[in-house]
Amino acid sequence: MALEVVSASLMTSDETRHIARCVGNGSWVVSWLPGRTLSAPQAVTAMTIASAVATGGADGAGELDAAAAELGLTGREAVFLIAVENHDYGTQRPRARPRR
């Protein structure tokens, strides 16, 4: 995984579309955890989890659970939150045709 820190205020990865942004005072916000502020090490952990989920790189549930625990989550909760934030709400389902 290539985790890149851009000008000490943005973290990106080539394996996931998720990002982490520094919001000042050493606090970070990660795209799949909206509304939560994290420390820099926690933001790195969150980005690592997102990359592992995207690539299937977690070596079992235990490793994912351990990493997610650093964020106060279970592995399943982390996977769910990442999946929800990956959903493309811009696409619409085709409308059902009216019955005749």
N, C-alpha and C positions, 0 to 999 in steps of 0.2 A: 504494500500500500504506500502510495506517495501522499503524505499529508503535508500540505504546504501552508506556511504562515506568510501572509502577504502584508507587508509593512506593519507588523505587530498588531494589526487590528482585524484581520480576517484569516480564517482557516478554511481551506478547501481540500478536496481529495479528488483524485482522478478516477475513483471507483464508485463515488456516490454524488448525487447532485446536492446533498445537504452541505450547509455551511455553518460556520460559527463566527460571530462578530463580537468584537470587544465593544462594550458599552460604557467603558470608563471605570476607574477605580479598581482595576483588576477583575472586573466582572465580564462574563461572556454570556451570550445568548446563542443557542443552537437551534437551527431551523426545525428539527423534529421535536423540540421541547419548548414550544412557544410559551411565553409567560414565566419561564424560570430563568434565574440567573445562576451561573456556575462560575467556579474558579477556573483558571487556565488549565490546571491538570484535569479537572472534570470535563472541560470542553474537549480536550484531547481524547479522553476516554469515550465521550459521546460520539465524536467523529470516528474513532476506531470501531465502535459498535456498529455505527451506520455502514461503514465500509465492510465489516465482517458480514453483516446481514445481506448487503448488496451482492457480495461475491460468494456467499455460503462458506466464508472462511473461518467461522467459529468452530473450534475443535470440540463440539459437543455442548450440551446445555449447561454443564458445570462452568465452563469458561465464560460463557455468555452471562450466566447468572452472577458470577463473581464480578465481572466488569459492570454489569447493570447495578449491582448492589452499591457500587461507589456513587451512583446517582440516586440512590434510594428507590430503585426499581427492581423488579424481577426480570429475568431474561425475556419471558413472554410479554410482559408489559412493554419492554423496549421494542421488541419486534412489532408489536401492535402499533405503537406510536409512530415508528418509522414507516410502517405500511400506510397508515392514515395520512401521513404527511407526503407520501409518495403518490397518493391518488391524484389523478389529474381531474380536478373539478371543472376544468374548462371544456371537457368533452361531454357531450350530452348523449343520453341514450335515445335511440330512435323512438319516436312516439308511436304508440299503438294505434292501429287503424280503427276507426269507429265500426262497430258492428252494424250490419244491415238487417 
